[in-house]
C-alpha cells in the first residue's frame, strides 16, 4: 500500500500537488473557526464527574445558573488621590458600573481578515459589586464575559472594555486595576507580542539556514516549510472535524502544540526523503528523476510509516487516561500525525517528482562525489572507542537525571513570572483582603431528598469552616431560587493556585465539610484550588497507567520492525535514560535553580510521549541502517561506522529542526518549561542517544544485538546497496 501511494504520487505529481493545494486553502480558512468551537479552557471540565470539584461545578451550573463559558474579571476601583472612598464615591462607582452592565462591547476587527472567517464575540458584560476593602481604600467589581481566554476575539472585547472603563473612571477622578485569568492572559500576551513574532521568525530563518547548509539550494530550503504548512492546515481541519464528530473538547493549548509537532516531524520526514533522493541521483546520474523519486519514496516511506505509527501508538495510549485534557490530546495528535504521514507519502514524493534535479539548484553537489568528512570521522571514533563513547554518554545522561531528586509537580496555570498589571492589581488586593477573594473556594450543598433548605441550617458548618486555619473569611450562605441548593464561599489566605491552597482544600476544608455537613444533605467543594487538588490525583493515576502501556506498545512495534529481542530492549533503555535526563535537567533548572514551585504537571507525560515516541524515530533510523550495514561482508564495527557516517547528516539536521520548532513554544507565555524540556529532549535523543549511545552498544555487542535473528553477511553486499551504489567505495551519505 505504501509503495502504491508513492508510485501513484510520483506518476501524477501535479494532480497530487493541486489536490493538496486546494485542501490547504480551504482548511486554512476554516480551521480557526472549527477549532474555536471544540476548544475549552476550564480545567474542571476535563475531570470525570466522580471527582468532588467536578460535581461542585455541575451543581453551580445546574442550580445557580453558572455559565460554563463565563470569564470573571475583577476590577479594582479607587480614588486617584489615594484617599478612602466615601459614600458619594461608592454611589458614583455603582452608577458607572450600572452603565457598563447595559452597554454592548463591540469586538475590534482586523481589516485584513474577512469578517465571515472570524466569529463575532461582541457582548454585554455582567457587572456587579463584589466587595469593599475594610479600610475603604478600594471597591471591587465583578465583571463576567463569555468565551475562552485564548480566543483572540474575546481578548479584543476585554481590551475594549478595559480601555473604555479606565477612561470613564479617570474622568470622575478614579483609578482602576484589572485582574483575573483573562486579564493576566491578555497582559502577558501583549508583553510578549514582539518576542513571539521575533522568536517565530528566528526559528523559521534557522530552519531555512539549516536546509541551505545541508543542500546548498534555495528550493530545498523553502519547500519543506511550504509543504508542511499546507499539510498542517489540512491536519488542523481534520483534528477539529474529528473532535466535532466525536463530541470531544480540546484544551486551548492543543492547537498550538499540534502546529509545533507537525512542523517538526513534517520537515524531518521531508529531510529524510531529500537526503536519500540526492544520494540516488548521485549514484545513478542517468536515471530519470521521476523514477528515482518513486524508488526513494517507496524505500524511505516504509521507515517514515514505522516512525509515524510509533508516535500514533504512543499517543493512542492517552485514551486510557481519566483526565480529559490527556484523553483529548492523544487522539488529536494521532489524527494530525496520520494526516502528516499521508502527506509525506503523497505530496512530498509528488514534489520530488515534479522538481526533479532542479530541487537542488543552484548547488552542483549532484555532479561530484562526497569525500571523507566529519560524519565519517565521527563514525570511526564511535566504532573504534565504543566503551569510551558509551561511558561518556551514560555519564552525561546520569548527571542530568540526578536533578530528579526532590521533584515536585506544579498544578498552577503556568504563570510566566512577569509582573503584569493584572498581577500587580492582585497583589494590591491581597494586601487588604484574603488572597482568594477574587477566586473563592465554594462549598455546594444539596438535599438528598430534594427538600427545601434554609440558611440557618448551615450556621454550624459556616462557623466550623471559619475556624479552619488558612481560611480568611466565610461569606454568608446563599440559596438558589427553589431553595434546594446552598453555596458557601470561602476566601483562603493563600493564593488559590498555590500548593498551600491545594493542601488546605484537600485536607482541612474537605475534612471539615465531611464532618459537619447537616444530616440529609450532600456537600461538594469546588473552586480553583479544589480543581487542581483533584487534577493532581487524576494525573498521578493516569501516569501510572499510560507510562507502562505506552512503553509496552512502543517495544512491541520495535520488536516487529527490528525482528530482534535484544535490539528493542537496547533502544527502550536508551530512550528511558534520555527521558530521565531531560526531566531531571528541567527540574534542576526550573525548581532547584530558579526556585519555582515545581515542574508543570503535564510535563512528565509530554516528555514521555514526545521524547520517547519522537526520539524512537531517530533510533529506528540508526538501528535499521546498522542492521542493513551488518548484512554486508566485514567486521561488525566497520558496519557501525558506516551506519553512523550515513545517518549523521540527516539525523543531526532533522533533530536540530525539530528542536528548533519546539523552541518556538518559549514565545508562548507559561510554556517556557515545555519549550526547554522538549528542545533538550529532542537534542539528546538525536545527538546523544541515536548517534552515540545506540551505535556504541551495537559496536560492543556486534551482530549479537540482533539475537535471535542475527543478520548473515551476504556475498557481494546487500541487494539494497547494489541497487543504489555501483561500488562499495567510496561510501555516500544517505538519509536513512
Buried (B, 14 or more C-beta within 10 A) or exposed (E): EBBEBBBBBBBBBEEBBEBBEEBBEEBBBBBBEBBBEBBBBBBBBBBEEEBBBBBBBBBBEEBBEBEEBEBBBBBBBBBEEEEEBEEEBBEBBEEBBEEBBEBEBEBBBEEEEEEEEBBEBBBEBBBEBBBBBEEBBBBBBBBBBBBBBBBBBBBBBBBBBBEEBBEBBEEBEBBBBBBBBBBBBBBBBBBBEEEBEEBEEBBBEBBBEBBBEBBBBBBBBBBBBEBBBBBBBBBBBBBBBBBEEEEBBBBBBBBBBBBBBBBBBBBBBBBBBBBBBBBBBBBBEEEEBBEBBBBBBBBBBBBBBBBBBBBBBBBBBBBBBBBBBBBBBBBBBBBBBBBBBBBBBBBBBBBBBBBBEEBBBEBEBBEEEBEEEEBBEBBBBBBEBBEEBBEBBBEBBEEBBBBBEEBEBBBBBBBBEBEBBBBEBBEBBBEBBBBBBBBBBBBBBBBEEEEEBEBEBBEEBBEBBEEBEBBBBBBEBBBBEEEBBBBBBBBBBBBBBBBBBBBBBBEBBBEBBEEBBBEEBEBBBBBBBBBBBBBBBBBEEBBEBBBEBBBEBBBEBBBEBBBBEBBBBBBBEBBBBBBBBBBBBBBBBBBBEEEBBBBBBBBBBBBBBBBBBBBBBBBBBBBBBBBBBBBBEEBBBBBBBBBBBBBBBBBBBBBBBBBBBBBBBBBBBBBBBBBBBBBBBBBBBBBBBBBBBBBBBBBBBBBEBBEEEBBEBEEEBBEEBEEBBEEBEEBBBBBB
